């Protein structure tokens, strides 16, 4: 009977691995520098990417970036274009260095004026499960 008890203990020791795992998950997020792994895990908390819609078709990515950099350094900015016509789709992506700046931008720049239009700002939900398509899929 005692042998059985002894075996239960290594099992418990392994369960303890859950904790370092969690600690490690938080480290990269705090640094804000974990490429895709960080994005996948971050969910609502560490999302640095914002999806901007209702843009004027004349708005360039430079104007979009200038508009958002008042909240913090912008790493990446693009305007979605229709592949066949090369026209703006009226929406774009802005990625900040720091998730806190991204959240600030959602709060500050929601319904702000850019190119004569009131723009919508939300977190980019592309990495949440349920999208189904290949990454960077055609919809945008």
N, C-alpha and C positions, 0 to 999 in steps of 0.2 A: 504493500500500500504506500510505503514511504517513497518508493522510487517514483511513483506517479506524481507525488507532490513535488518532488525535485524537478520534474520536467515542466511543471507549470511556471517555474521561476524564469527560465530563459525567455519564455514567451512574454512575460511581463517586461523583461529588460528590452525586448524588441519594441514593444509598444512605446517605450520611452523615446524612440526615434522620431515620433511625431513632433516632439517639441523642438529639437534642433532644426528640423525641417521648416517649422514655422518661423523660427528665428532667422533662418537664411532667407526666407521669402521676404521678410521685412527689410533686410539689409539693402538689397539692390534697389528696393523701392525708395528707401530713404535717400540713396544716392541719386536716384532718378536717372540712372544710366544703363538700364538693362534692356536694351533693344526690345526684341519681340517677347522674350520671356516676361519682362516686366509688364509689358502691355497686356499680355494674356492674363496675367495674374491680377493686375491692378483693378480691373473692373471699374466701378464707379470711383474708387478711391484714388488711383494713381494715373488717371487718364490724362495724357498731355495733349491728345489730339482733339481738335474741335471741328465740327462740321458746320459750315456756314451756308445758309440758303437765302433765297430772295435777293440775291445780288443783282445789280444792274449788269446787263450783258456787256457794257463797256468797261466794267471794272477789271483792272489787270491784277495779276498776283502781287505786283509791287505795291499797288494801292492797298490791297488787302493786308499785306504784311505791315505796311506803315500804320494802318488803322489799328492793328492788334498789338504792335510792339510797345504801345503805351502801357500795356499791362506787364510786360516782361520780354526777355529775349526770345525771338521766334527762330526755331531751328529750321522749319520747313513750311512752305506755303505753296499751294497750287490751286488753280481754277480748273474745275472739271469742264472738259470740252467734248462736244459731239464729234465722234471720230469721222463721220462722213462729211460734215459741213465745216468742222473746225470752229464752230461757234460756241461761245460760252453757254453752259447749261444753267447759269445763274446760281451756281453753288460751288463751294470750294472747301479745302482742308487747310487748317492752320495747326502747326504743332509747336508747342512751347518746350523749353528746356526743363521747366519745372511744373509739375501738376498743379501746384498752388496758383501759379500765374494763369494757367488754363481756367481754373475755377473762377478766378477773379475776372477773367475776360468774359466768361459766361454771364457773371453778375453785372459787370459794368457795360458791356457792349451789346447785350440783348436789346433788340429794337433800336440800336443806335443808327444814325444816318450814314450811309456810305453810297456815293454815286447817286444821291437823291432818293435813295430807297431806304426803308426801315428793314434792317437785316435780322435774321433769326440765327441764334447761336446755340448750339447744343454740343454735348460730348459726341465724339465720333463713335458709333456703336458697332463698327465693323468687326471688332474682335469678339463680340459676345456670341455665344453659341446660338444656332438657329438661323444664321445667314445662309448656310448651305452652299453657296457658290464658291468658286475658287477665289483665292485672295486677290484683291484688286479687281474684282469682277466688273463686268460692264456697267452694272447699274451704279448710279452715283448721283 
